[in-house]
Every structure is written in C-alpha cells, then in structure tokens.
Amino acid sequence: LSKGAAIEAFDAIEAAEKHDKKGEYKNDYIFTLQVLYSKIYNAGADAFKSKDYTTAYESFDKASRLTAMQNKLMGTKGIDTAAIQSAAIAASNAKNTEKAIELYEVLISAGVKDELFYQALMDLYNSKGDKAKAEDVMNRAKVAFPNSNAFIINEINALLAAGKKDEALAKMQKATELYPDNATLFFALGTNFEAIKTPE
C-alpha cells in the first residue's frame, strides 16, 4: 500500500464511519486504521525531510485525526502528541501560523508538559505582533514551570523590548537569587545588563 493510497483509504474510512450509525463495521475500521497509521505518519516525515511542509502538515494532521477516530471507536481517551507536535512544527514552517498556534494550544490544553511548546507558541504570537497573547503564554508557562530559568530570561527580554528597564533589572535580581549556580543564566543576564547600561 503506497503512502498516497493510505491517505485516500483513511479519507474513505473517515467518510464511511460517519454514516455507519450502528457501528456494523467498527472492528474492520479499527484494524484498517492500525495498518494505515505508520504509512500516513511516514508520509509526513518524508515530506518534511523534502521541505514540503504543507504536505507534511496535512499528513501529520491526518495521523492525529486517525488516532482520534481510533480512540473514539475503541472507547479510549488521549491525543496523539507526536503527530500533533509534528503537525504544529510543519504548519509553522509552512507559515501557516494560525494552524500552528491552534495545535500548540491543543497540546498545552491537554496538559502535555513541554517547555518547547510554550516557547514555540510565544514565538508564533510574537511573529504576529500579538504581544499580549505572547505575554499570556509566558505567564502560563511560568505557572507550569515555576523553576525554569528559560521563561525568566524570556520575560526579561520582553520587558527590555518594552523599554521597562527598571522592571527588567528587578527580574534579573530575582533570577540570580533563584539560580545562584547557573552559569548559562548569568551569561544571559550579563548580556542583558550590558544592554541596559549601554546608552541609546
């Protein structure tokens, strides 16, 4: 079964399942979906390697929908974290910012704890110029990862960008108290401190 045929087969099953009100073919669908998953996911991976990010996004998105359909048929819960993350990255690379934002929000809302999701989401909102949404994500990240210095540095950078030097200095002081032995953090803070001292 080719990758293209696997995608077509999933589309057909997805359409047929909607009309199978009595669930007569449920077991057939479950078996077929298990066979199709790797073909569809791998189609996304191959497209991504070829830098065809739109096709990659579409394949990863189908893989996540396949998992959702399988869960529904089997009466199980959960999301396909790997497929959704891959779809988000592909959408971002394809400049489909809105879809990438939607997918990262899905992951975060589902309680998947990964700092990279928050970082990527902040970057996407910042790329749109939506500073308020980026700040909201940063605040959520600080609650989810209270001991992470990455978000403190991000917050300091945001304060500097907004011209709030006094607040940035206060955050720097707090960061040094929280992470007295973190050399990487001190380097980043030192760079920011020099930026504050340098006259415009």
Disulfide bonds with the S-S distance in Angstrom:
none
